[in-house]
């Protein structure tokens, strides 16, 4: 196995993981900022006020993006398996 090819596969896998997780991280960031702003304005420091909105937003994003996620992950898996089958030659 060529080390350059192995590094390329690893790099592709890491970039794909970031590509798939990015929408969830962005939503969690935005919801966290908004709840922090609401807490600062109202002086309400309830710990569940930061956790529950993020949990609901992430669950909503998972339901919204599940067809896209399934398609992307299956396409990546198939392309990686095809690519790995050519490594032995």
C-alpha positions in Angstrom: 0.0 0.0 0.0 1.3 3.4 -1.0 1.7 5.7 2.1 0.5 8.7 0.0 -2.7 6.9 -0.8 -3.3 5.9 2.8 -2.8 9.6 3.9 -5.2 10.7 1.1 -7.9 8.3 2.3 -7.4 9.4 5.9 -7.6 13.1 4.8 -10.7 12.4 2.8 -12.4 10.7 5.7 -11.6 13.5 8.2 -12.9 16.1 5.7 -16.1 14.1 5.1 -16.7 13.8 8.8 -16.4 17.6 9.2 -18.7 18.1 6.2 -21.4 15.9 7.8 -21.1 17.3 11.3 -20.8 21.0 10.3 -24.6 21.7 10.1 -25.1 20.3 13.6 -22.3 22.3 15.0 -23.5 25.5 13.4 -27.0 25.0 14.7 -25.7 24.3 18.2 -23.6 27.4 18.1 -26.4 29.7 16.9 -28.9 28.3 19.5 -26.2 28.5 22.2 -25.5 32.2 21.4 -29.2 33.0 21.3 -29.9 31.4 24.6 -26.9 33.1 26.2 -28.2 36.4 24.9 -31.7 35.7 26.4 -30.1 34.7 29.7 -28.0 37.9 29.8 -30.9 40.1 29.0 -33.3 38.5 31.5 -30.7 37.7 34.2 -32.1 34.2 34.2 -29.3 31.6 34.9 -31.2 28.3 34.6 -28.9 25.5 33.5 -31.6 23.6 31.6 -32.3 26.8 29.6 -29.1 26.2 27.6 -29.4 22.4 27.3 -33.0 21.9 26.2 -33.0 24.3 23.2 -29.8 22.8 21.9 -31.1 19.3 22.3 -34.4 20.2 20.5 -32.5 22.0 17.7 -30.1 19.1 17.2 -33.0 16.6 17.1 -34.9 18.8 14.6 -31.8 19.0 12.4 -31.3 15.3 12.6 -34.9 14.7 11.4 -34.6 17.4 8.7 -31.2 16.2 7.4 -31.6 12.5 7.8 -32.3 11.8 4.0 -29.3 13.9 3.0 -27.1 12.3 5.7 -28.1 8.8 4.7 -27.4 9.5 1.0 -24.1 11.2 1.7 -22.8 8.5 4.1 -23.8 5.7 1.8 -22.2 7.3 -1.3 -19.0 7.9 0.7 -19.0 4.4 2.0 -19.4 2.9 -1.5 -16.7 5.2 -3.0 -14.3 4.4 -0.2 -14.9 0.6 -0.6 -14.3 0.8 -4.3 -11.2 2.8 -3.8 -9.9 0.4 -1.1 -10.5 -2.6 -3.4 -8.1 -1.1 -5.9 -5.3 -0.7 -3.3 -4.3 -4.3 -3.4 -3.2 -4.2 -7.0 
